[in-house]
Amino acid sequence: MFNGRLDPRETPLPGQDTFAPVTSRFYSMHDVTHDDERLRRAHAFVAAGLADGSFTPVVDRVFEGLDAVVEAHRYLEAGAQAGKIVLTVGE
């Protein structure tokens, strides 16, 4: 069993309870950001997805104004969000 990064519960992987060989690979941002070509390709992929609308961010909660910074940070630290946390500031 493996633990998720934000979730302390154990995460079962398919095939763990059988004799079938299972291979899993976990990636971190450093796998991409330390390689200039991979970073360029990743940037192009994300930019294209945002431009054509196929990537739509999920927003969990919006905090309004700089006065909400502490509350937003506490919410983030709690790890209960399911999506992005947005902090808006005046124009």
Order of alpha helices (4+ residues) and beta strands (2+ residues): beta-beta-alpha-alpha-beta-alpha-beta
